[in-house]
């Protein structure tokens, strides 16, 4: 409970720092570029099998139910609402979050953070806030890439391999899909990216015990981020279905 409380206080300091000046623009740009470079290729590659598996599973299911005309809607909505944000979260937490945690952990054991405090510089404002903003921005942009690649992969596997009709695939999505579905996916990605960066930054700045402690902090950051992201995904999905009315067939 003490650790949870300290983490929530840390999140409050980081959130408050987002509205304080000066904002570290250069650090933000560097972190955004770094996160993009380590995340975009793995996310795109993972999105292809995600879209393919969803299309194959749903294609087989709707064929058994005699609802082949709704294959496109089911596949695209599954990718946009769930698979896209989840893939984005896993890549950001696994690739970007681990790098953030390792960087801040190395600074901690070298006592750079203590030196910054002695000079009157807030490490949260200087180091954490740019990383949180960069994680949120890159996650939103990456979710768009993942969604496009996943939908394209689902279309290919459904139409080419399962003999689906291209017109029916697109028409069913237009009939059941709506703009809030995309907004929901982007909002999830925004929250997931910020939470991943916060968890990685907190554990990195609390690392102890030399290089071994930094390694342990990196492992903990990935595991805890995954657990938090799946829990947040459930909560946000439940709220979405309660707030946004769904279109009927």
C-alpha positions in Angstrom: 0.0 0.0 0.0 2.9 2.4 0.7 4.3 1.7 -2.7 1.0 2.4 -4.4 0.6 5.6 -2.5 4.1 6.8 -3.4 3.4 5.9 -7.1 0.1 7.9 -7.0 2.0 10.9 -5.5 4.6 10.5 -8.2 1.9 10.5 -10.9 0.4 13.6 -9.4 3.7 15.4 -9.5 4.2 14.4 -13.1 0.7 15.5 -14.1 1.2 18.8 -12.4 4.6 19.2 -14.1 2.9 18.9 -17.6 1.4 22.3 -17.0 4.4 24.0 -15.6 7.0 26.0 -17.5 9.5 25.6 -18.9 8.6 22.5 -20.9 11.6 20.5 -22.0 10.9 20.6 -25.7 14.3 19.2 -26.8 14.1 16.3 -24.4 10.5 15.7 -25.5 11.4 15.5 -29.2 14.4 13.2 -28.5 12.3 10.9 -26.4 9.4 10.8 -29.0 11.9 10.0 -31.8 13.5 7.3 -29.7 10.2 5.7 -28.8 9.1 5.8 -32.4 12.3 4.3 -33.7 12.2 1.3 -31.3 8.4 0.7 -31.5 7.1 1.3 -35.0 8.6 -1.8 -36.7 7.7 -4.3 -33.9 4.2 -2.9 -33.7 3.6 -3.2 -37.4 4.9 -6.7 -37.5 2.9 -7.8 -34.6 -0.3 -6.2 -36.0 -0.3 -8.4 -39.1 -0.7 -11.7 -37.3 -3.2 -10.1 -34.9 -5.4 -8.9 -37.7 -5.0 -12.3 -39.5 -5.9 -14.4 -36.5 -8.9 -12.2 -35.8 -10.1 -12.4 -39.4 -9.6 -16.2 -39.5 -11.3 -16.9 -36.2 -14.3 -14.5 -36.8 -14.6 -15.7 -40.4 -15.0 -19.3 -39.3 -17.4 -18.3 -36.5 -19.7 -16.1 -38.6 -19.7 -18.8 -41.4 -21.1 -21.3 -38.9 -23.7 -18.8 -37.8 -24.6 -17.9 -41.4 -23.6 -14.2 -41.0 -20.8 -14.0 -43.5 -21.9 -10.5 -44.5 -20.8 -9.1 -41.0 -17.3 -10.5 -41.1 -15.8 -7.1 -42.1 -17.5 -5.3 -39.2 -16.5 -7.8 -36.6 -12.9 -8.0 -37.8 -12.4 -4.2 -38.2 -14.1 -3.3 -34.9 -12.1 -5.9 -33.0 -8.9 -4.5 -34.4 -9.8 -0.8 -33.9 -11.3 -1.2 -30.5 -9.2 -3.8 -28.8 -6.3 -5.3 -30.8 -4.8 -1.9 -31.9 -4.6 -0.4 -28.4 -3.4 -3.7 -26.8 -0.6 -4.2 -29.3 0.4 -0.5 -28.9 0.4 -0.9 -25.1 2.5 -4.1 -25.2 5.1 -2.6 -27.6 5.3 0.7 -25.8 5.6 -0.9 -22.4 8.0 -3.7 -23.5 10.3 -1.7 -25.8 10.0 1.9 -24.8 9.2 1.5 -21.1 12.1 -0.8 -20.5 14.5 1.7 -22.1 13.1 4.6 -20.0 13.4 2.6 -16.8 17.0 1.5 -17.7 18.0 5.1 -18.5 16.6 6.7 -15.3 17.8 3.7 -13.2 21.3 4.3 -14.5 21.1 8.0 -13.7 19.9 7.1 -10.2 22.8 4.7 -9.3 25.3 7.3 -10.7 23.7 9.8 -8.4 22.8 12.2 -11.2 19.3 12.6 -9.8 20.7 13.7 -6.5 23.0 16.1 -8.2 20.1 17.6 -10.0 18.2 18.1 -6.8 21.2 19.8 -5.2 21.3 22.2 -8.1 17.6 23.0 -7.6 16.4 21.1 -10.7 13.3 18.9 -10.2 14.1 15.5 -11.9 10.4 14.9 -12.4 9.9 18.1 -14.3 13.2 17.8 -16.2 13.2 14.1 -17.1 9.9 12.4 -16.4 7.4 14.9 -17.9 9.0 14.8 -21.4 9.0 11.0 -21.3 5.4 10.8 -20.3 4.2 13.2 -22.9 6.4 11.5 -25.5 4.9 8.1 -24.6 1.4 9.4 -24.8 1.9 11.0 -28.2 3.8 8.1 -29.7 1.2 5.6 -28.5 -1.6 7.6 -30.2 0.3 7.8 -33.5 1.4 4.2 -33.2 -2.1 3.0 -32.6 -3.2 4.5 -35.9 -0.4 2.6 -37.7 -1.3 -0.7 -35.9 -5.0 -0.3 -36.7 -4.3 0.3 -40.4 -1.9 -2.6 -40.7 -4.2 -4.9 -38.7 -7.3 -4.0 -40.8 -5.3 -4.5 -44.0 -4.0 -7.9 -42.8 -7.5 -8.9 -41.8 -8.9 -7.8 -45.2 -6.2 -9.8 -47.0 -6.7 -13.0 -45.1 -10.5 -12.8 -45.1 -11.0 -11.9 -48.8 -8.0 -13.7 -50.4 -7.7 -16.8 -48.2 -11.3 -17.3 -47.0 -13.0 -16.3 -50.2 -14.9 -13.3 -48.8 -16.5 -10.6 -50.8 -14.6 -7.2 -50.7 -17.8 -5.2 -51.1 -19.6 -7.0 -48.2 -16.5 -6.7 -46.0 -16.4 -2.9 -46.3 -20.2 -2.4 -46.4 -20.7 -4.3 -43.1 -18.1 -2.1 -41.3 -19.8 1.0 -42.6 -23.1 -0.3 -41.3 -21.9 -1.1 -37.7 -18.8 1.0 -37.2 -18.9 4.6 -35.9 -16.5 7.4 -35.1 -16.5 6.8 -31.3 -15.0 3.4 -32.0 -11.8 5.1 -33.4 -11.9 7.7 -30.6 -12.1 5.0 -28.0 -9.1 3.2 -29.4 -7.0 6.4 -29.6 -8.0 7.4 -26.0 -7.0 3.9 -24.8 -3.6 4.3 -26.6 -3.1 7.7 -25.0 -3.7 6.4 -21.5 -1.7 3.3 -22.0 1.3 5.2 -23.3 1.2 7.7 -20.4 0.8 4.9 -17.8 3.7 2.8 -19.3 6.0 5.8 -19.1 4.9 6.7 -15.6 5.5 3.1 -14.3 8.9 2.9 -16.0 10.0 6.3 -14.8 8.9 5.6 -11.2 10.6 2.3 -10.9 13.8 3.6 -12.7 14.0 6.5 -10.2 13.5 4.2 -7.3 16.2 1.6 -8.4 18.7 0.5 -5.8 21.5 -1.9 -5.5 23.7 -1.0 -8.5 23.4 -2.5 -12.0 21.5 -5.6 -10.7 18.9 -3.3 -9.1 18.4 -1.5 -12.4 17.9 -4.8 -14.2 15.3 -5.9 -11.6 13.6 -2.5 -12.0 13.3 -3.0 -15.7 11.8 -6.5 -15.3 9.3 -5.1 -12.7 8.3 -2.2 -14.9 7.4 -4.5 -17.8 5.4 -6.9 -15.7 3.6 -4.2 -13.7 2.9 -2.2 -16.9 1.3 -5.2 -18.5 -0.9 -5.9 -15.5 -2.0 -2.3 -15.2 -2.7 -2.0 -19.0 -5.0 -5.0 -19.1 -6.9 -3.8 -16.0 -7.3 -0.3 -17.5 -8.4 -1.8 -20.8 -11.2 -3.7 -19.1 -12.3 -0.6 -17.2 -12.3 1.7 -20.2 -14.1 -0.9 -22.4 -16.8 -1.3 -19.8 -17.2 2.5 -19.5 -17.3 2.8 -23.3 -20.2 0.4 -23.8 -22.1 2.1 -21.0 -21.6 5.6 -22.4 -21.7 5.1 -26.2 -24.8 3.5 -27.8 -24.0 0.8 -30.3 -25.3 0.8 -33.8 -27.6 -2.1 -34.7 -27.6 -4.3 -37.7 
